[in-house]
Amino acid sequence: MNLSSPKAIEATRIAQFLRQHGYSAYLVGGCVRDLLLDREPADYDVATSATPQEVIRIFPQTFAVGAQFGVVLVPVFRDTDAGERANYAIEVATFRSDGAYSDGRHPDEVQFSQDARMDVQRRDFTINGLLLDPDTREVLDYVGGREDLKQGIIRTIGQAHHRFAEDKLRMLRAVRFAARFGYSIEAQTFAAVRELAPQIHQVSHERVRDEILKMLTEGHARRAFELLDQTNLLQQVLPEIKKMQGVAQPPQYHPEGDVWVHTLMLLEGLPAGCSKTLALGALLHDVGKPPTFRVAPDRIRFDGHAEVGTKMAAEICRRFRLSNDDTGQVLSLVANHMRFGDVMRMKDSTLKRFFRLPRFDQHLELHRLDCQSSHRDLGLYEFAKEKFHTLPAEQIRPTPLITGDDLIAAGYKPGPIFKELLTAVEDAQLDGKISTKEEAMELVRERARELA
C-alpha cells in the first residue's frame, strides 16, 4: 500500500497528530478503497473521535464547512520543488450516527460518537466503508468491503432502501462506481435503485449534473449509460437520451444500428479525463434525431436534426445549470457536427471561418468519434485535420484590411450596409483574392454600387 504521495503523507500526518492528542483517527472511505486497488486517490479523508471544536482547536487554520455534520477542512500549505505553494485541504469528519434525512440529502440531526464501527455504518457502499490505521497500516473492515472489492460488487451498507432514502444521489453513485471499476451492482442494491429511480428528482439538478459529468469523463461512459438505462435512472435524468432507443438509421451510413447504439459507441470512445464539453457534445450530438425521424422514398432522414438538437441541448444544459461558457461550447458542437460533410467543397473563406470556432479541436474529435462509430470513413476528418493544423494562424484570422472607420472616412454612412461590405472584403481576403487596403476599398466601391 503506497502512502508516499504528498496528499497521503499530509493525511497520515493529520491522523497521527489527532492520535497524539488522545483521539482515535483513521484514513477512511474512497482513499482506502483506491489504495487497496493500487490506484492513487484523488483525495484523502480522515475520520476521528475528536469533535469539530476539538479539531479546530488542534488545527487553528481550518474551515468549518460542515461543522454541524462533523466536517472540518484542514488546509495544507506545502512548498513544492518548484518553490510554489500547493494549496489543498484534507477533510476531517467526526465519528457520528445520522438521524432521518427528510430532505433526501442531509441528516436532520447527527449524534457524534467515539466509535469508528458506528461511523462506517452510516456510509453508502461497503467498498467506501473501510478504515486505515495510519500507524500500523492495518485495514479495519466492519462492513465486508474488502470481500466486495475482491468480488467486484457494489453493495450498500445495510438495507439498500434505507441507504437510498437517506440520499437519493447514492443511486447515481452506485452506477458511477460500478462503471468506473467494472463491477456489478449487488441484486438487492440494484432492485432498490430500479424501484426508487423516480425519486432522483428530489436531488438538485447541480448534484445530478456533477454525477453525470463524472460518468462521462472517467473513461467508462458507455457502461455508465447502459447501467443508467438498466436501473431506470436514464428515463428520469435524461429522457431525451432514452428516446434514442429504437430510432432506426439508414444502414448505408449507420451499419452499427439505431441512434442509441451509435451514441453508446461514441461514449465508449471517450477517454478518461476528456473535457466535459466534448463528452456532452458526444452524448447530445444526435439528440435531435428522434423528433426529426422520417422515412423518405429514398432512405431514412433526419431533416434539420442539428438545429432541433441544438435547441434540445440548450434545454438540457439549462436544466443541469451548466455555465454559460460550457453551454455555448456544447451547443456549438451539436450545431456544427454535420458541417464536416461539406469541408472538401467549402470555399477557403468558409473553411477558415469554420476553423475559427472556439476549441475547434473538440469539433474535430467529435467528428472522428462520429465516423468511428458509424461508417468508419475518416477521409473528411483527415482532410479537415490536415488543413487545420497546417494553415498558419494569420491566414485563418488575418488582420482586417479595412475597418468601419475606413468606410466612414471614405464617405459611407454607418448602417446595415457596413456589415455586408466588411464581410465581403473579409471573404475576398480569406479566399486570397485581395491582399491590400487599396484592393479592399475598390471591392467596397464595387459592392456598394451593386447594393445601391
N, C-alpha and C positions, 0 to 999 in steps of 0.2 A: 504494500500500500504506500503510494508515493505522497508524502506530505511536505515536499520540498519547494513547492511554488510559493511565491510571496504571499498570496492570499491565504494559503494553507498555514503558513508559518504564523501569520498575524492572528488567524482564528484560533490556532492552537495556543498562542501566547495569551490571548484574552481568556480562554477557558482555564488555562493554568493559573492565571492571575486571580480569577474568581476563586479557584480552589485554595490558593494561598491565603485568601481572606475568609476561608472557612465554609465556602458554599460548594454544592455539587455543580458540576458543569461538564457538558459533553458537546461535541460536534453532532449535528442532528440533521436528519432529513435527506434532501436530494444530494447534498455533498457526500454523505456517507454512501448512498446508493452508487453515485458515479465513481467514487474511489474503489468500491468493490468491483465495478465493471471496468476498471483501468481507464476511465475517462477523466479528463481534467474538469472539475466542476467550474461552472461559471461564477458561482457564489458559494460562500460558506456561512452557515448559521450555527449559532450556539444556543443551547438550552441550559437553563440554570435554575437552582433553587432560590437565588437572590431575587428579591422583588425589584421592580423598576426603580424605586427610590434608592435601593441599595446599589444597583448597577450604576446609577447616576452619581452616587457618592464615590464609588470606586473609580469611575472613569468620568472626570468632570466635563470633558469635551464630548457631549453626547447629544443625540437628537431623539426626543421622546415622541416619535411619530405615532405610536400606538400604545402609549403607556397604560391606557385604560384596559387594553387587552394583553398587557405584559410585554410589549415590544419596545425595545430601545435600540437605536443605531449607534454603534461606536465607530467614529470615523478613524481612518488610518491615513496618516500623512507620512509618506516614506520617500526618501531620496533614492532616485534611480541611478543607474550607471551613467546616464546622460546628464546627471545633475539637476533633473527636473523633479517636481513633486507629484507623486502618483496619489490621487485622492479617491478613496472609495470607503465603504462602510461595511462593517460586519453586523449582522442582525443578531441581537441578543434577546431571547424570549424567556420569560419566567415560566417554569412548570405550571400548568394550570389544567383545570377541567372547565368545560364550557356548558352554559345553560342553553336554553332554547334559542333558535335562530329565526325570529319572527320575520325578518326582512330577507331571509334566504341568502344572507351573506355574512353578517356579523352576529356573534352571540349577544343575546340581550344582557347577559352578565357572565362574568368569569370568576372562578374561585382559584386563587393562587395555591400552589401545592409545593410540598417538599419532595414529592415522589415522581421520579422520572418515568416510572412504569405507568402511572396515571396519565402523565402528559402525552405519551405517544398514543394513547387510546383515542384521543380527540382528532388525530391527524387523518388524512384522507385515505392513502393506499398503503398496503403493507410494505412495499418497497421504499416508501418515503418515511417509514416509522422506525428507522434504525438509529442507534446511538453509537458514537465512537468515543471511547475513553482517551483523552488527549495524552495521558501519561503512559498507559500500557499498550495502546493501540488495539485494545480488545473491543470487538463489536458486540453491543448488547441488543438482543433481538427478543422483544416481548410480544411480537405480533406475527411471527412467521414470515418475515420479509426476506430473509436470506434464502429460504426454500423457494419462495415465489420468484426471486431473482434467478435462481438456478433453473427453475422450470419455465421461466419466461411467461409469467402470469401477472396481469393487473387485477388486483383484488382489493376491495375496500377493507378497512379495518372495522371489524364489527359488522352490523347489519347494513346492507347496501342502501336500502330505502332511507334509513336514518341518516347515513352519511350524506346522501344527495339532498335530503330535505334540509339539512343544515346549510349547505351551499350548493346551489344548482350548477354553478360553474364547474364543479367537480366532474360532471358528466362529460363536458368537453375535454377536461384534463385527462380523463380516462382514455378517451380516443387519442389524444395527442401523445400520451406516454406509450400507448400500445403501438402507435405508428412509429414513433421515434426509435423504440427499442426492438421493434419487430416482434412484440409479444402478443399473446391472445388475452382477451378480457374474460375473466372467470364467469361462469354461466350465470350465477345469481347477480353478479355485478352488471353483466350485460343485460339481463332481463329487466333489472331495475332502471337502467338507462332508457331502454325502449319504452317502458311504461311511463316514466316521468319526463320524457323528452319535451312534451308541450309546456312544461313548467320552466323551461330555459328562458322564457320571456320575462321571468322575474329578475333576470340578471341584466345589468346595464349594458347598453349597446357597446360601450367602450371596452368592457371586460370581455364580451363575446368577440369583438374585433381583435383584441390582442391575442386571444387563443387561436383564432382563425389564421392570423398572420404568422404566428409561430408554426402552425401546421404547414403553412405554405412554404416556409423558408428554412425548415430544419432538415430538408433533404429526403423527406418521405411523404410528400404531399399526396401522391396518388393513394397510398394506403390509408392516409388520414381521411380522405374524402370517401373512399369506399366504406370505411367504418362509420363515418358520419351518416351515410345512407343506410347502412345496415342497422344502426341504432335509432333510426327515425329522427335524428337531430338535423339532418340536411334539410328536410322539409320545413323545419322550424326556423333555422337561422338563415338559409339561403334557398327559398322556394324557387327562385328563378333558375338556379342550377339544377334542381330536381326536375324541372320541366324539360331539360335537355334529353332525358331518358326516352328512348323510343322514337326520337325525331330522326328519321332517315336522311341520308345524304346521297348525292349522286355517286355511285360506285366508281365511275371513271376518275373522279378526283379524290374520293374518300373511300378507298377499299377497306379501311380499318373498321368502318361501321358507323353507328349513329353519332350524334353530336356529343352525347355523354361519354362514349368510348374515346372519341377524338380528344375531348378535354382532359380526360384521365391520362391519356398518353402524353399530352403536353405537361401535365403536372408531374408525371414520372420523370420528365427530363429536367426539372428544376433542381439545381444543385443546392446543397446546404450552404447557407449564407448568402443566397441570391437576394437581390433587392426586393423589398415588399411591393414596390410598384410594378416591377416586372412580373412578380408572382401573381398579383391581382390582375394584371393585364392578360396573363395566360389563362387564368380562371374565367375571365369575363369577356374575352375577345369575341366569342360566338354566342354571347348571352341573348343577342337579338335574333338568333335563328329560329327558335321555337315559334315566336309570334309572326314571323315572316314566311314560314314554310308554305310552299305551294307546289303542286305537281303541274308543270307546263307540258305542252306537247312533246318537247324535245327531252326534257330532264327535270329533276327536282331543282327548284330555285329558291333563293332566299333574298329577294329583291330588297335593297336598302337595309340589309341586316346590320351593317356597321353603324348607320345613322340611328336606327332604332336601338341597337345595343348600347350606343353611347348614352342615350337618354336613360336607359335602364341602369347602366353602370353608375350614372350620376346619382340616381336614387339610392343605390346600394351604398355608395361612398357617403352620401348624406346620412343614411341610416346608421352607418358604422362610425360616424363622427370623424371621418378621415380629414386630415389637414387640407387646406386649400391647395398647397403645393403638391401634395401626393395625389389629391383628387385630379388636379389638372393633368398630371403625367399619366395616370391610369386612363383617363378619358381620351387623351391623345393616342395612347397605344391602341385602344379599342377603335377609335375613329379612323385611324390611318392604316390598320393592318392589311386592308385589301389593296392599298395603293402599290404594293410591290409588284402586282401583276402587270403594271404599266412601266416599270422602271427602264426597260430597254427601248421603249418608244417615247419616253419623255424628252422634251426639248431640254437643252442644257440648263436654261433658266428654271424650268420646273423641277428638274432633278436637284439642282443646287438649293432651291428653296426647300425641297423635301429634306435634304441633309441638314438644314438649319433647325429642324425640330429639336427641342431640348432633349438631351440624353438620347441621341439618335442610336447609340449603341444598344439601348434596350429595344428599340424598334427592330433593329437587325436581329437581335437574339430571339425576339418573339417570332419573327418571320421564319427563322431557322427551325425553331421548335414546331411551328405550324406545319412546315414542309415535312420535317422528320416524322410527324405524327399523322401524315396523310399519304400523299403520293411519293414522297421522299426525293423529289427532284429539287436539288439545291442550286440549279442554274441561275435563277433570279437572285438568290441570296448571294452567291459568289460574285455576280456582276455588281450588285449594289455595294457589297463589302469592299471589293477592289477599288471601285470608284471613290467611295467614301474615304478610304484610307490613303489614297494616292493623290487626290485633289488637294492642292495647297489651301490652307485656311483663307488666304487672301482672295482666292478665286471663288470660294463658297460664300464668303461675306466680304466683298471688296469695299473699299472706301467709296462712298457715293460720288459720282462725277459732278452732280449739282444738288442743290437743296432748295427748299421753298424760298429762301432769301434770294437765291439767284433768279427765281421766277419773278419775284416782286421787283427786283432790280431791272429785269427786262420788260417791265410794264404790265405783267399779268396780275389780275386781281385775285386775291385769295378766295378759294371756294372749292366745291367738289371736284372741279377740273384738275386741281393741283395733284390730288392723289393719282388720278388717271395718268397725268403727264409724267409724274415721278416714277410710277410703276412701269410705264412704257420705256423710260430711259434705263431703269434698273434691269428690266428684262433684256434689252438690247446689250447692255454691258455684260450680263451673265452669259448671254449667248455668244459673246465675243464679236459682236457686230460693230460696237463703238468702244473707244478707249480714252477719249479726251473730252474735256469740258466743251470745246467748240463743237465736236460731233454731237454731244448731248443736246446743246442748245439748238442745233439745226434740226434734230429729231423733234424737239419740243415745238419748233415753229411748224413743222410738217403736220404733227399730230393736232396742234391747235387749229390749223386750217381745216382739217378733217372734221373736227368737233364743232366748228363754228356753224 
